[in-house]
Amino acid sequence: MIQDDLIIDVGMHTGLDSEFYLKKGFRVVAIEANPELAAQTSERLRPYIQEGRLKVLNIGMHREDGEFDFYVNLDKDDWSSFVQQVGTRNNSNHKVVKVPCTTFDKIVAQHGVPYYLKIDIERHDGIVLEFLMKSPEKPKYLSIEAHHIGYLAYLWVMGYRKFKIVNQSLLWKLKCPNPALEGNYVDMQFNGHTSGPFGKETPGEWKSYESVIHEFLTEIHTHDGKVLSGNSWFDFHARMD
């Protein structure tokens, strides 16, 4: 059964998204593979942990349990990834650390099905979708970085029927609606390290599967990998009806 007050944040980074969700009144399970970021954010958001509203898990998402190499980017920590070519891109400085990992279905089994699931783990996102398919119930709302059109196929198979593509580079222009459509009103200034509004508060209209695929292939990313959108980056948002 969906827990209407729960959000799972896969790819917590510095915790700006998790803090936003907490201020809106939700409980949060935040997952972050980078040990340093997990420790720093746990300390910064300690009051929420003490209240029992936040759990920070310093683990990674993988196809099996175990320890795996995680490439910590020392120039841009938001580039860190389990995918070597992503975590070390552009010849940037990096280090390799071993991180304990588990599968996402086990996260759901332990903590419950969230109302909203945010996925942003630098080209490792599809692994979460693979294991989410095993869950008998899915989140009402979900967002995932729009790296691959195949993510939309996963979401369709899981039962999602309404979609949006949100331009993350324009989040700085957005203000949360007041009165709020999700939880409490928060006067949040979004930036390049936040996923932005979620659920009923995401900008734009909900579209059909066919419409959002057409938008992606004609305005954002061709089927053969050509990027059409310049320096912009995008998230898919999905709604379960």
BELGIMO-V292684 format. One line per field, one symbol per residue. phi: phi as a letter, one per 30 degrees, with the letter a starting at -180 (. if undefined). psi: psi as a letter, one per 30 degrees, with the letter a starting at -180 (. if undefined). burial: 1 if it has 24 or more other ideal C-beta (glycine too) atoms within 12 Angstrom, else 0. A space follows every 50 residues. Layout:
phi=???
psi=???
burial=???
This chain:
phi=.dcdccbcccjdhciddeddddddjddbcccbddeddddddeddceeddd dicbbccdbccbdadkcbdbcdddcbddceadcedddcehhddabcbdbd bbcdddddddcjdddbbcbabhicdddddeddddddbcedbbbadddbdd eddeddddjdbbbbccdddcddddbddbddcbiddbdccdbdcbdidbhd cddjcdbdeddddddddcbbaddcjddccicdbbcdcbbcc
psi=kkjfgkkkjjhecggeeeeeeeffglkkjkkkejeeeeeeeeeegeeeee fgfkkkjillkaflkaklkkjjkfejfffklfjefefglghlkllklkkk lalfeeeeeeflklekkkjihiggefeeeefeffkfklkekkkkkiekff eeeeeeefgkfkllkkjffgfffkkkkjlkfjblkkikjlafglfallbf fkllkklleeeeeeeefffeklfgfkkfgbglllkkkkkj.
burial=00000111111111111111111101111111111011001100100110 00111111111100000101111000111111100111000001001010 11111011001011111111111111111111101001111111111110 11011101010111111100100101000001100101010011111110 11100110100110111001100000000000111111110
